[in-house]
């Protein structure tokens, strides 16, 4: 069953990230986030078949938070709108390279 992996309040993002074979909670306060990037990347679907995927990357210290459209199909557009509002409220730079 699919589950929302992103929780936000006014000044903090909490995300569930897959590390190895376990899900871990990663948090980032607004003052530690440098930028939020929306990119299209080239991925390998099978051995010789290449495709494109959209990725959201939150550049935070100590570690970035990434979400891929192929893995978060049901929630990806919601993540995008929530992060855009979060960035606007906290004056964080947004780079949208999907257009």
C-alpha positions as CSV (number, residue, x, y, z in Angstrom):
1,X,0.0,0.0,0.0
2,X,1.3,3.4,-1.0
3,X,2.0,5.9,1.8
4,X,2.8,9.7,1.9
5,X,6.5,10.0,2.7
6,X,6.6,13.8,3.3
7,X,5.4,15.8,6.3
8,X,5.8,19.5,6.7
9,X,5.0,22.2,9.2
10,X,5.9,25.9,9.0
11,X,9.7,25.6,9.4
12,X,10.6,21.9,9.0
13,X,10.4,19.0,6.5
14,X,10.3,15.4,7.7
15,X,10.7,12.7,5.0
16,X,10.8,9.0,5.0
17,X,13.9,7.9,2.9
18,X,14.9,4.4,2.0
19,X,18.4,3.7,3.2
20,X,19.6,0.3,2.4
21,X,16.5,-1.9,3.1
22,X,15.1,0.3,5.9
23,X,12.9,3.4,5.9
24,X,14.4,6.2,8.0
25,X,13.0,9.6,9.0
26,X,15.1,12.5,7.8
27,X,14.4,16.0,9.0
28,X,15.5,19.4,7.7
29,X,14.8,22.8,9.2
30,X,14.2,25.7,6.8
31,X,17.3,27.5,7.9
32,X,19.4,24.5,6.8
33,X,17.9,24.1,3.4
34,X,19.9,25.8,0.6
35,X,17.6,25.2,-2.4
36,X,14.8,23.0,-3.8
37,X,15.4,21.6,-7.3
38,X,13.0,20.1,-9.7
39,X,14.9,18.2,-12.5
40,X,14.4,15.7,-15.3
41,X,17.1,13.0,-15.3
42,X,17.9,10.1,-17.6
43,X,17.6,6.7,-16.1
44,X,17.9,3.1,-17.1
45,X,14.7,1.1,-17.1
46,X,16.2,-2.1,-18.3
47,X,19.7,-3.1,-19.5
48,X,19.6,-1.2,-22.8
49,X,16.3,0.8,-22.4
50,X,16.7,4.4,-21.2
51,X,14.0,6.7,-20.1
52,X,13.5,9.9,-18.2
53,X,12.3,10.5,-14.7
54,X,11.5,13.6,-12.7
55,X,13.2,14.2,-9.4
56,X,12.7,16.6,-6.5
57,X,15.8,17.3,-4.6
58,X,15.9,19.3,-1.3
59,X,19.5,20.5,-0.8
60,X,19.8,20.4,2.9
61,X,22.7,19.9,5.3
62,X,23.8,17.3,6.4
63,X,22.1,15.2,3.7
64,X,19.8,15.9,0.7
65,X,16.3,14.6,0.4
66,X,15.2,13.1,-3.0
67,X,11.9,12.0,-4.4
68,X,11.5,10.3,-7.8
69,X,8.3,10.4,-9.8
70,X,8.6,6.7,-10.8
71,X,8.7,5.7,-7.1
72,X,6.2,8.2,-5.7
73,X,3.6,8.2,-8.5
74,X,0.5,8.9,-6.4
75,X,2.0,11.7,-4.3
76,X,4.6,13.4,-6.5
77,X,2.5,16.3,-7.7
78,X,1.3,16.9,-4.1
79,X,4.9,17.0,-2.9
80,X,5.7,19.5,-5.6
81,X,2.9,21.9,-4.6
82,X,3.7,21.6,-0.9
83,X,7.4,22.2,-1.4
84,X,6.7,25.3,-3.6
85,X,4.5,26.8,-0.9
86,X,7.1,25.9,1.8
87,X,9.8,27.5,-0.2
88,X,7.8,30.7,-0.7
89,X,6.9,30.9,3.0
90,X,10.5,30.4,4.1
91,X,12.3,32.3,1.3
92,X,14.1,29.3,-0.1
93,X,15.5,29.3,-3.6
94,X,13.6,27.1,-6.1
95,X,15.2,25.8,-9.4
96,X,12.5,24.4,-11.7
97,X,14.4,22.7,-14.6
98,X,11.4,20.7,-15.8
99,X,10.1,23.3,-18.3
